[in-house]
């Protein structure tokens, strides 16, 4: 039986665009080596190709860990979060819930890169990023994201009670899910 976090292939293709946009916006924060950066850029292009119907879920599922491996070359926590955003986006072909992970890791990267600026500044920057993420969602993407279970209510995927449910990641996903329900 398919997890509610998987979504249909057409819904995953729909939200892959949004996930790639969120991750691409964080990519400049990545501070790893050039080979890893190229792997992350390739992962984003493959995510877009999947969205356009130019690649299959089977191909993308097989290659989704390339971005995860590239993330290991990050020097800073902010750089690692930016790379994890790309890794989450590239995993949307496998499971639609990863789109929310891509958005959340992008916000985490922003929060970490500005962590020395004080709590108010970090909150302003992360709120601005979430606003931008929500502003670029198409109506079809919102419909697809609404099909996902609320964070922490389904343990059959990334929206269970693991890493994505904690801290900045969890707060971001909860806010996005709450805001698209309005």
N, C-alpha and C positions, 0 to 999 in steps of 0.2 A: 504494500500500500504506500502511496506517495504521501510525503509529509505536506502539511498545509503551508510550510515555509518554502516549498519548492516552486509553486505556481506552474501554470501551463507554459509551454515553450513560447507561445505568442506573448504572454504577459512578461516573461523574463526578457524577451527581446525588446519589449517596450521600455522597461525600466533600465536596461543596460545603458542607454544613452545618458540618462540622468546620473547613474553611478559613475560613468566615465567622466562626465563634466565635473562632478564633485571631486573626484580623485585628481583630475588634471589640475584643478585649481590649487591643490596642496602640493603637487609634485615639485615646484621650485624649492620647497623646504628640504627636499631630500638631499643629503650631504654625503652619499656614498660615492663609489668610484664610477667612472664612465661606462664600464661594461654593465654594471648594475642599472645605471640610469637608462641605458639603451634597452635593457630587458624590460624595465618598467614602461618605457614609451611604447615598446612593441606590444606589451600586455594591454595598454590602453587602446592601441589601434585594433587589436584583435577583438576587444570588447565592442568597439564601434562597428567592426565588420560583422560581428554576431548580431548586433542591433539591426543592421541593414539587411540581414539575411544572407550575407556573403560567407558565413562560416556556420558550422553546426555545433550543437551542444556537445556532441561526442568529441569533436576536435578540441573545443575550448576546455572541456572537463579534463582532458588528457594533459593540457598545458597550463592549467591554473596555478600549479605550484612554482612555476618559473618566477613569478613576481614575489612569491614568499621567499624563495632563495635569494633573490636580489635584495630584499629588505635587510638581510643579514649584514650587508656591507655598510649600512648606515652608521654614521659616527655618533650622532646624537639621538636622544629619545624622540625629538620632534621629527628628525629625518626618518626614523624608523616608523613613526606613526603615518607620515606621508606615504611611505612605501606600502604600509599595510592597507592604506586606503586604496591604492592601486590593486593590491592583491585581492581585496574584497570585491572591487569592481570586476576584476577578471574572473571571479568565481560566480558571478550572477548567472552565467549559462548553466551552472550546476544547481544553484538554489537561489531563488529570487530574493530571499531575505538578506543575502550578502549586499544588496543595494543599500540597505540601511546601514550596514557595516561600513561601506565605502564613505557614506556621508559622515558617519560618526567619527571614523578615524581621521577624516579631513579636519573636522572641528578639533579633535584632540591635537593634531599637529599644530594648528593655529594657537591653541591654548598653551602648548609647550614652548613654542617659539617666542611667545610674549610673556612667559611666566615671570620674568624679572621685572615686569612693568607694574605689578601690583594687581590685586584682585579685581578692582573696578575696571581697569583697562582690559584685563583678560576677559571679563564678562562682556564688556562692550564688543570686543573683537569676535568672541564666539557667538554672541547674539547676532551680530552682523552677518557672520558666515551662515548661520542657520536661516536667517531671513533670505539671503541670496539663494541658498539651496531650495527653499520653498518657492521662491519667485520663478525659478526656471522649470518647475514641474509642469508638465502638460496635464490636461484633464485626464487623458488616457493613462498617464503614469500614476496619477493620484488614485484612479480607480483600481489599478493593479496593486499599488501599495496598500490600499485599504483591505485587500484580500488576505494580507498577512496577519497572523495572530499577533496580539499585543505582546510586547516584550515580557518575558518571564512566564507566559501562560502555556507554552508548548515546548517541551524539551527535545523535540525531534529535529533540531537544527540550531543555527547560530543565535536565534532569538530566545533560547532557553536561559537558564540561570548561570551562564558562563561569563566570559570576559566582556561580551557586548552589553551585559546587563549592569555593569558596574561603572562608577565614576562618571567622567565626562562622556564616555561612550554611551552608557545607559541613559544619562540625562538627555543627551542629544536625540537618541532614538525615541525616547518617551515624548519629547517635545514635538518631534516631527510627526509621530503617529497621532498625537493629540491634535495638532494643528491641521492635519489633512482630514480629520474626522469632522471638523467644523463646517 
